[in-house]
Amino acid sequence: MAYVNYKGIVLKEVNTGEADKIITVLTAEEGKISIAAKNARRAKNSLSSGTQLLCYSSYMLFKGKELYNMSSCEVIESNYEIRNDIVKLTYCSHILELISDNVQEGEPAESVLQLLLNTLYVISKTNRSLEFVTRVFELRLMSLLGYEPHVISCIHCNKTDDEKMFFDLDNSGLVCSECVNKRGRIYPLLPGTVKALKYIMLINPQKLYSFSLSEENIKELSTISKKYIKEHLGKEYNKLDYLKYYK
Ligand SMILES: [Zn+2]
């Protein structure tokens, strides 16, 4: 039997049979894959810890007719801090849903996996604003999925240093105060938000979260990100709406 050894993060878990599970895992090699994990719900089973939501593990797999079967697994990072915190967990469920819906099966997804690993690290090990981390993640993900907005200059005249820039949803990018079409779907941006957008799109992956933003800037990013996602992915992701009950 041919085995493969993949590292990946559990995006979804579904209970089957008496004590089994089918999990969806994000891998660098094949994007999303489905894995059957026999007896993974038995407490003392060696597969039980590595098959939990958000767990990053190394899996030894062999291919069945329809899905992979798990022969063994070794946890690299359990991310238990997130599973034990309802607010962090809600933000992460939103993040996992975005990935699960938009990453294909069988297509390599190394950069998305790297982005998810970085994001989960920041959420589990630091106290950074979850709203900040989530919006940065979303915009960077959109770029990796092929929907990078034009943020280095005005899309019409290429001006880069206008004090008053707008985000133009109809044209997926920035416009300056001279080129702006006031009747279009436009959102005024503070200079700090413009800077942040450029940073998020251009910085190398390791430094993605190495900056900070004011509440006002985060609010603007959040508005743009939500509208941009709905525009291009055609769906409203509203898991985070439940959070108002915890505030
Ligand atoms: Zn312009």
Boltz pocket constraint, residues with backbone or C-beta under 6 A from the ligand:
constraints:
  - pocket:
      binder: B
      contacts: [[A, 154], [A, 155], [A, 156], [A, 157], [A, 158], [A, 159], [A, 175], [A, 176], [A, 177], [A, 178], [A, 179], [A, 180]]
      max_distance: 6.0
